[in-house]
């Protein structure tokens, strides 16, 4: 189950891309349900990874899953990878669990809003950014998501204020 840790941030990203491409056609409430389903799916994968970690001995509970080499510069190699340990997966469970509940509530709260699809577009981008932050395996990977997360945090609020 640890080999699918990359799915945790990939599912909200897939929801973001789907709503970006088809959000107007999906309309209300399907865009909200799609966004909610992708974050809930990330929660299910996080739970599976968490229980897989618990089944291992204490010294085997830290796994780095590397997708590819991100920045190969001379002797410096920065990989795009995810750290799966009890703390990072607990934080992923928190982000996806609470995020799913917020998405569910927002489907009803945003009912009738002209920017319904845009709001869920930004919410999935925010979930993706938070998951990249908590699952990143090295410091340089955290830096782009720290700056982006701040902007992405503000976007759903701007939709509510300027509606």
CORCOR-V506746 format. One record per pair of residues at least 4 apart in sequence whose C-alpha atoms are under 7 Angstrom apart, sorted by the first residue. I is the first residue (numbers start at 0). J is the second residue. Records with the same first field share a line. If there is no record, write none. Layout:
BEGIN
I = J ; J
END
This chain:
BEGIN
0 = 47 ; 48 ; 51
1 = 48 ; 51
2 = 64
4 = 48
5 = 9 ; 81
6 = 10 ; 41
7 = 41 ; 44 ; 45
8 = 12 ; 41 ; 127 ; 130 ; 131
9 = 13
10 = 14 ; 37 ; 38 ; 40 ; 41
11 = 15 ; 37 ; 38 ; 123 ; 124 ; 126 ; 127
12 = 16 ; 123 ; 124 ; 127
13 = 17
14 = 18 ; 33 ; 34 ; 37 ; 123
15 = 19 ; 120 ; 123 ; 124
16 = 20
17 = 21
18 = 22 ; 30 ; 116 ; 120
19 = 120
21 = 25
22 = 26 ; 30 ; 116
23 = 116
25 = 29 ; 30
26 = 30 ; 116
27 = 31 ; 115
28 = 32 ; 106
29 = 33
30 = 34 ; 116 ; 119
31 = 35 ; 106 ; 116 ; 119
32 = 36
33 = 37
34 = 38 ; 119 ; 123
35 = 39 ; 99 ; 102 ; 103
36 = 40
37 = 41
38 = 42 ; 95 ; 98 ; 99
39 = 43 ; 95 ; 99
40 = 44
41 = 45 ; 95
42 = 46 ; 92 ; 95 ; 96
43 = 47
44 = 48
45 = 49 ; 88 ; 91 ; 92
46 = 50 ; 92
47 = 51
48 = 52
49 = 53 ; 85 ; 88
50 = 54
51 = 55
52 = 60
55 = 59 ; 60
56 = 60
60 = 84 ; 85
61 = 83 ; 84
62 = 82 ; 83 ; 84
63 = 80 ; 81 ; 82 ; 83 ; 136
64 = 80 ; 81 ; 82
65 = 78 ; 79 ; 80 ; 81
66 = 79 ; 80
67 = 78 ; 79
68 = 76 ; 77 ; 78 ; 79
69 = 77 ; 78 ; 79
70 = 76 ; 77 ; 78
71 = 75 ; 76 ; 77
72 = 76
80 = 135 ; 136
81 = 134 ; 135 ; 136
82 = 134 ; 135 ; 136
83 = 87 ; 88 ; 134
84 = 88
85 = 89
86 = 90
87 = 91 ; 133 ; 134
88 = 92
89 = 93
90 = 94 ; 133
91 = 95 ; 130 ; 133
92 = 96
93 = 97
94 = 98
95 = 99
96 = 100
97 = 101
98 = 102
99 = 103
100 = 104
101 = 105
102 = 106
104 = 108
105 = 109
106 = 110
109 = 115
114 = 118 ; 158 ; 162
115 = 119
116 = 120
117 = 121
118 = 122 ; 155 ; 158
119 = 123
120 = 124
121 = 125 ; 151 ; 154 ; 155
122 = 126 ; 155
123 = 127
124 = 128 ; 151
125 = 129 ; 148 ; 151 ; 152
126 = 130
127 = 131
128 = 132 ; 144 ; 148
129 = 133 ; 148
130 = 134
131 = 135 ; 144
132 = 141 ; 144
135 = 140 ; 141
137 = 141
138 = 142
141 = 145
142 = 146
143 = 147
144 = 148
145 = 149
146 = 150
147 = 151
148 = 152
149 = 153
150 = 154
153 = 157
154 = 158
155 = 159
156 = 160
157 = 161
158 = 162
END
